[in-house]
Amino acid sequence: MSALVESRNLKKYFKTGGGALHAVDDISFTLDEGKTLGVVGESGCGKTTLGRTIIHLLEPTDGQVFFEGTDITKPSKQELITLRENMQIIFQDPYSSLNPRMSVSESITEPLMLQGKLDKQAIRAEVRQLMETVGIAERFENSYPHELDGGRRQRIGIARALALRPKFIVCDEPVSALDVSIQAQIINLMLDLQEERGLAYMFVTHDLSVVKYISDDILVMYLGQMVEKAPSDELFQNPLHPYTKALLSAIPVPDIHNRKKRIIMQGEITSPINPKPGCRFMARCQHVSKECHAPQLQEEASANHFVACCKYKDIL
Amino acid sequence: MTDNLLEIRDLAVEYHTDDAVVHAVNGVNLSVKRGETIGLVGETGAGKTTIARSILRILQTPPAKFCGGEILYNGQDIMTLSEREMRKIRGNKIAMIFQDPMTALNPIEKVGFQIAEAIKLHNKITKPEAERRACDMLETVGIPMERYNEYPHQFSGGMKQRVVIAMALACNPELLLADEPTTALDVTIQAQVLEMMQSLREKFGASVVLITHDLGVVADSCDSVAVIYAGEIAEYGTAEHIFDHPAHPYTVGLFNSLPKLNSTERRLKPIKGLMPDPMNLPKGCKFCDRCQNATDRCAEAPPGVVEVSPGHLVKCVLAGRGDA
């Protein structure tokens, strides 16, 4: 059986005044039904662009995307419509992703109306059902987004994404705008939905503790490239790339007795415009040597654990 | 009394809007010792920022209205000071690091000038001397002084936050109010900034009020912690009290809501429901609608403060009975 979603050497460059901005540079992964792929990295590393390119909100520059074994890199208009039913996205900011002039039920009705498969009555019933699924009380049906708090707004975003019964949802930082107590409610909801409906998630986030919790596999991005990919537990127990190590050590842990020794990285993420061919992390890495100036190849360090660093064996 | 740099007693702040009164801060008691870092933790809208802004008296009035209480700074109630006296304290003795470095700087002035401006305002020194000190401050926060003449848009988020910190520390304040100083930053940059603040605190010996919603950040840098809920202090104690023996159901709920890095559980335990609307607060315990242990008594009257162990204060009727 082929994977539900596959990305093969996917690239997305943006033209800028200064040259080509390599937002996504040669990313490959597969994602099976009912599984979650976490994508982590700092702001500006291309994780949102990756999510948007996969579901064809952005046209890829190069590479291929497959959905259920079919190449969907350049879909026809008709194909794109079916594609949208199967692939949805939950946006980061529930304050700006909803139409302020649409009430809760209108917002959730919209995708069903556009699909045009159900009659009015069936849509009404479906909307009620969706609201119940995501936990919005019926009395909010005619409320507008500005009357609701962030958690409820994000629930509407989820209901909209679920409306067409997709198989795959890109979740672009769905909880980072929410308070922890609400964040936990939304994460539990997403896990429940995944169990019930066999959804596959691509979970884009910068919050490493959330990603560990929800993901089966984790892909670490740095300046458009994949620097490491491994099963969730493996990545946290045995990070290999110096960037992953620094990233994990930087997570503040709510424990006053085990203050970790942090690896403080020097400098900040460098520019993704016309990057040099060598390792992109070089400028901030403590272990730089001559070999780092050559392009870094993906190596399978152990089963399903990929790392793109020529020195990973020396820096254990 | 003398070792308390700042003491807040029964502070209450309301916002008056056209339709309603928002009870943002409802009787907060807090003290900050010299050299201490205290963390104010709570959700959006809990009143954390209002407390910090009250200390500096930079709340816009109206809509804000002080409804009682006093803020004693070095034993003097700053609520009674004239605006002129207040200006001498603001930015000089008490300084603030704002949450969003993208908007806290003036986009049309050079960063060096913005630091020098603060120094010159509070010290009787010449312009070149102020500029020299501003350069020193830039170097202190890890920015090469060659960048003195650059504008904020030429800096990244982490660098801007360093500039904001340099501005706050420029006059060597006794008290630093840091309002979510790292929330807008990536974890790796957050680690850099926290590390820097730690070393600067040791160097300058300032007391810090650190406002955050991230318990990880608190664990990392605070001596004592106040958990704020709906404008009240739900729990107050040393970091050991809060992290090892959390006694208020809200604090316990907050810890349970966090995804743990070393746990294999597949379900988080969120706090059910939402924070009450500050325009329409319940008459009893503010947390009782969301509390698992709530009794009829909790909804009727507000709970008193219980001292469960020396210095560990909990606003819950069940505290100290072992069943909270």
Contacts between the chains, C-beta under 8 A, distances in Angstrom:
chain1	res1	chain2	res2	distance
A	42	B	186	4.2
A	42	B	187	7.7
A	42	B	188	6.4
A	42	B	189	7.8
A	43	B	157	7.8
A	43	B	186	5.7
A	149	B	274	6.1
A	150	B	44	7.6
A	151	B	274	6.9
A	179	B	43	4.2
A	179	B	44	5.5
A	179	B	213	6.3
A	180	B	43	7.7
A	180	B	213	6.8
A	180	B	215	7.8
A	180	B	254	6.3
A	180	B	257	4.7
A	180	B	258	6.1
A	181	B	43	6.6
A	181	B	253	6.4
A	181	B	254	6.5
A	181	B	257	4.8
A	181	B	270	5.8
A	181	B	271	4.2
A	182	B	43	7.9
A	182	B	270	7.4
A	182	B	274	7.4
A	183	B	257	7.0
A	183	B	270	7.9
A	184	B	256	7.8
A	184	B	257	4.0
A	184	B	258	7.7
A	184	B	259	7.7
A	184	B	268	4.0
A	184	B	269	7.0
A	184	B	270	3.4
A	184	B	271	7.7
A	185	B	270	4.2
A	185	B	272	7.7
A	187	B	259	7.4
A	187	B	268	5.8
A	188	B	267	6.1
A	188	B	268	5.6
A	188	B	270	6.2
A	191	B	266	7.0
A	191	B	267	7.1
A	206	B	186	6.2
A	206	B	187	6.8
A	208	B	187	7.0
A	208	B	261	7.9
A	209	B	258	7.1
A	209	B	259	4.6
A	209	B	260	7.4
A	209	B	261	5.5
A	210	B	259	5.4
A	212	B	259	6.9
A	212	B	261	6.1
A	213	B	259	3.9
A	213	B	260	8.0
A	213	B	268	7.3
A	236	B	261	6.8
A	246	B	188	6.2
A	247	B	187	6.6
A	247	B	188	6.3
A	249	B	191	7.7
A	250	B	187	4.4
A	250	B	188	4.9
A	250	B	190	6.8
A	250	B	191	3.9
A	251	B	187	6.0
A	251	B	216	6.8
A	251	B	261	7.0
A	252	B	187	7.8
A	252	B	190	7.4
A	252	B	191	8.0
A	252	B	194	7.6
A	252	B	214	6.2
A	252	B	216	2.9
A	252	B	217	4.9
A	252	B	219	6.8
A	252	B	220	5.1
A	253	B	216	5.5
A	253	B	219	6.5
A	253	B	261	6.7
A	254	B	215	3.9
A	254	B	216	4.9
A	254	B	218	7.4
A	254	B	219	4.9
A	254	B	243	7.0
A	254	B	255	6.8
A	254	B	258	6.1
A	255	B	219	5.8
A	255	B	243	6.8
A	256	B	219	4.8
A	256	B	239	5.1
A	256	B	240	6.7
A	256	B	243	4.7
A	256	B	244	7.6
A	259	B	219	7.6
A	259	B	220	6.8
A	262	B	191	5.2
A	262	B	195	6.9
A	264	B	191	5.9
A	264	B	192	5.8
A	264	B	195	5.7
A	265	B	188	5.3
A	265	B	191	7.8
A	265	B	192	7.3
A	268	B	156	5.4
A	268	B	158	5.6
A	268	B	159	7.5
A	268	B	189	6.4
A	269	B	186	7.9
